[in-house]
Amino acid sequence: MRTIAAAIAATLVFTGTAQAEPAHVAHTSAKFESYSPAAKAVTYDAAKVPANAKVTVLGAPTISGGTTVLLALEGLLPNRAYGAHVHVKKCGAAPADSGPHFQNVADPVQPSVDPAYANPRNEVWLDVHTDGNGFALAESTVDWQFTERRAQSVVLHDEHTHTGPGEAGTAGPRLACVNVAF
């Protein structure tokens, strides 16, 4: 995990998103495992997100009033695309327990597939493509911060995020989930 944490810290420092005294920094490092109430990170499909694969998520406010979220993954399938988004609820026993994507401006129609709401400016999208060793690092910066409406997880999906009308924000089945207190 130190390698992942170092990569995330370096990214924050070198991109200028770290603050001297951030209002709220969210951080979770864990290994994916089968669901239990104490699990920080859950795999729902161990063939695509193996148990013991590592995940680190860091969310920090930016100096300009936005939020940067970093996702680091280690031990996933090599050379594979995954979608990833911040979700409103904690991980649960069932993949759908984490609820919909967190949206800064919530779509009144859920599940949201309207590109006016389901887009990387209104949601945090962290799609990745693993390298030959199953490592991936993604970063997303939005121009808003989490307030009293806090997101509670990051979900890995089966494919990269779609953007077209009627499918915007969708990324296939939920493969895994990690609890993060944004």
Salt bridges, closest charged atoms under 4 A:
GLU123 OE1 - HIS101 ND1 2.78
ASP158 OD1 - LYS48 NZ 3.13
ASP158 OD1 - ARG80 NH2 2.47
GLU159 OE2 - HIS162 NE2 2.55
